[in-house]
């Protein structure tokens, strides 16, 4: 069996004690991280290696950044850029091979405010992601695409949907793009979990469970018979100096 986790860490160096506690507590086979907020050179390789993990990192100064950590599984880099825009320098994508599994770790742009270039960039990035995922699903190999999608798929995935109608995480365009991706043949592992994955730091959002589900695990047909279970580690959001996200996970046989 293999358990793969995804976690928006919200600054890997600022939350290094949290990361090390997580590795010790849950001993993930593979951990995908988003929002590193550091360059690849600034990533805490030494501490992670001491904890028993090797890492592939695609970092960026102060913002963004994704990484994949592995305990005992080989990681072979396939790509650290999302095809379709050679001018895009934001570090939001890692595609790798571990055994026969293609694993993609993604950090979709937030996109707010919707009347800005940030929203346009998000829509363009999602279009490129959809194109890449359509190519991946035709390869007839097991594929997982995990990470912070910054998309609230449906009204049931946010505590007060009426508050987010003009939010870039919940616009009709963004939700439609997510559905278009699913219709390629992907399965949302957490769609029936009923659990949120993000709670703001303000107004006691975590204590009130005023959250949203924006971290997702999508898998293709070739993995369906291997999926044992999936879930959200909500309790990690309650640890000391937490990220505003909770880790999500999937277990494969």
C-alpha positions in Angstrom: 0.0 0.0 0.0 1.0 3.6 -0.6 -0.4 6.7 1.1 0.1 10.0 -0.7 -0.6 13.3 1.0 -1.0 16.8 -0.3 -0.6 19.9 1.9 -0.5 23.6 1.2 2.1 24.4 3.9 1.8 28.2 3.6 5.6 28.8 3.9 7.7 25.8 4.4 10.5 27.5 6.4 8.1 29.5 8.6 6.3 26.2 9.4 9.2 23.8 9.4 8.3 22.5 12.9 4.8 21.8 11.6 6.2 19.9 8.6 8.6 17.8 10.7 5.9 17.0 13.2 3.6 16.0 10.3 6.3 13.7 8.8 7.0 12.1 12.2 3.3 11.7 13.1 1.9 10.4 9.8 5.0 9.0 8.1 3.6 9.6 4.5 5.0 7.5 1.7 4.8 10.6 -0.5 4.0 14.2 0.5 3.1 16.9 -2.1 3.6 20.5 -0.8 2.3 23.8 -2.2 3.0 27.4 -1.4 6.6 26.9 -0.3 7.3 30.7 -0.4 11.0 30.1 -0.9 13.5 29.4 -3.7 14.6 25.8 -4.4 18.0 26.7 -2.8 16.2 27.9 0.4 14.2 24.7 0.8 15.1 22.9 4.1 16.7 19.8 2.4 18.9 19.0 5.4 16.1 18.9 7.9 13.8 16.9 5.5 16.6 14.4 4.8 17.3 14.0 8.5 13.6 13.1 8.8 14.1 10.3 6.2 12.8 12.0 3.1 14.2 13.1 -0.3 12.7 16.0 -2.2 12.1 17.4 -5.6 11.5 21.1 -5.4 10.3 23.8 -7.8 10.6 27.0 -5.7 10.2 30.7 -6.2 11.3 33.7 -4.1 8.7 34.8 -1.6 5.7 33.2 -3.4 4.3 30.0 -4.8 6.5 26.9 -5.0 5.7 23.2 -5.0 7.6 20.2 -3.8 7.3 16.4 -3.6 8.8 14.5 -0.7 9.3 10.7 -0.7 10.4 8.3 2.0 11.2 5.1 0.1 9.9 5.6 -3.5 12.0 6.9 -6.3 11.0 10.2 -7.8 11.8 10.9 -11.5 11.2 14.4 -12.7 9.1 14.7 -15.8 8.5 18.4 -15.9 8.5 21.5 -13.6 6.6 23.7 -16.0 3.0 23.7 -17.3 3.0 23.7 -21.1 1.4 26.4 -23.1 3.0 29.7 -22.0 6.8 30.0 -22.2 6.6 33.4 -20.6 5.1 32.1 -17.4 7.8 32.1 -14.6 5.6 31.2 -11.6 6.5 28.0 -9.9 3.2 26.1 -9.6 3.7 22.7 -11.3 5.7 19.5 -10.7 5.1 16.3 -12.8 7.0 13.2 -11.9 7.1 9.5 -12.1 7.2 7.1 -9.2 7.2 3.5 -10.3 4.5 3.4 -12.9 2.5 6.2 -11.4 2.5 9.7 -12.9 2.1 12.2 -10.1 1.4 15.9 -10.6 1.6 18.4 -7.7 -0.1 21.7 -8.6 -0.8 25.1 -7.1 -3.5 26.8 -9.0 -3.5 30.7 -8.9 -5.9 32.2 -6.4 -7.1 34.8 -9.0 -8.6 37.5 -6.8 -9.8 40.1 -7.4 -11.9 39.0 -10.3 -11.6 42.3 -12.1 -7.8 42.1 -12.3 -5.0 40.5 -14.4 -4.7 37.9 -11.6 -8.1 36.4 -12.5 -7.3 36.4 -16.2 -4.0 34.6 -15.4 -6.0 32.0 -13.4 -8.3 31.3 -16.2 -5.5 30.9 -18.7 -3.5 28.7 -16.3 -6.6 26.5 -15.8 -7.0 26.2 -19.6 -3.4 25.0 -19.8 -3.9 22.6 -16.9 -7.0 21.2 -18.6 -5.0 20.6 -21.8 -2.2 18.9 -20.0 -4.6 16.7 -18.0 -6.4 15.7 -21.2 -3.0 14.6 -22.6 -2.2 12.7 -19.4 -5.5 10.8 -19.4 -4.9 9.5 -22.9 -1.6 7.8 -21.8 -3.5 4.9 -20.2 -1.2 5.0 -17.2 -2.1 5.5 -13.6 -2.2 9.3 -12.9 -2.8 11.4 -9.8 -3.1 15.2 -10.0 -3.1 16.6 -6.4 -2.8 20.0 -4.8 -4.4 23.3 -4.0 -6.7 23.9 -6.9 -8.1 27.2 -5.4 -11.5 26.1 -6.7 -14.7 25.5 -4.6 -16.4 22.9 -6.9 -20.0 23.2 -5.6 -22.2 25.0 -3.1 -21.8 22.1 -0.7 -18.1 22.7 -0.6 -18.2 26.1 1.2 -19.9 27.1 4.5 -21.8 30.1 3.0 -21.8 29.9 -0.8 -23.7 33.2 -1.1 -20.6 35.1 0.2 -18.3 33.8 -2.5 -20.3 34.4 -5.7 -17.9 37.1 -6.8 -14.8 35.3 -5.5 -12.3 33.9 -7.9 -12.5 30.6 -6.1 -16.2 30.2 -6.9 -17.1 32.1 -10.1 -19.2 30.2 -12.6 -16.3 30.2 -15.1 -13.9 28.6 -12.6 -16.4 26.0 -11.4 -17.2 25.1 -15.0 -13.6 24.6 -15.8 -13.3 22.2 -12.9 -16.3 20.3 -14.2 -14.8 20.2 -17.7 -11.6 18.7 -16.3 -13.6 16.0 -14.5 -15.5 15.2 -17.6 -12.3 14.2 -19.3 -12.6 11.0 -17.1 -11.1 12.1 -13.8 -12.6 11.1 -10.4 -12.6 13.6 -7.5 -11.5 11.4 -4.5 -12.9 13.8 -1.9 -16.2 14.8 -3.5 -18.3 12.8 -1.0 -16.1 13.5 2.1 -18.2 16.4 3.3 -15.1 17.9 4.8 -13.5 21.3 4.2 -9.7 21.7 3.6 -9.3 25.4 4.2 -10.2 27.7 7.1 -9.2 31.4 7.2 -7.1 32.6 10.2 -9.7 35.3 11.0 -13.0 35.3 13.0 -12.4 31.8 14.5 -13.1 30.2 11.1 -11.6 26.9 12.1 -13.4 26.8 15.5 -16.7 27.5 13.7 -15.9 25.1 10.8 -16.5 28.0 8.5 -14.4 26.5 5.7 -14.2 25.5 2.1 -12.9 22.6 0.1 -10.3 23.8 -2.3 -7.6 21.1 -2.1 -8.3 18.2 -4.4 -7.1 14.7 -5.5 -8.1 13.7 -9.0 -7.3 10.2 -10.3 -7.9 8.5 -13.6 -9.6 5.2 -14.6 -6.3 3.2 -14.3 -6.2 3.9 -10.6 -9.8 3.2 -9.7 -9.3 -0.4 -8.6 -6.2 0.6 -6.6 -7.9 3.4 -4.5 -8.7 2.1 -1.0 -9.7 5.3 0.7 -9.1 9.1 0.9 -9.7 11.9 3.4 -8.9 15.1 5.1 -6.7 15.5 8.2 -8.7 18.3 9.7 -7.0 18.0 13.1 -3.7 19.3 11.6 -5.3 22.7 11.1 -5.6 22.8 14.9 -1.9 22.3 15.6 0.4 25.1 16.8 1.2 27.8 14.2 -0.8 25.9 11.6 -1.2 26.4 7.9 -4.7 27.7 6.9 -5.1 24.4 4.9 -5.4 20.9 6.2 -3.6 18.0 4.4 -5.6 15.6 2.2 -4.6 12.1 1.4 -5.3 9.0 -0.7 -4.3 5.4 -0.1 -3.5 3.1 -2.9 -3.0 -0.7 -3.0 
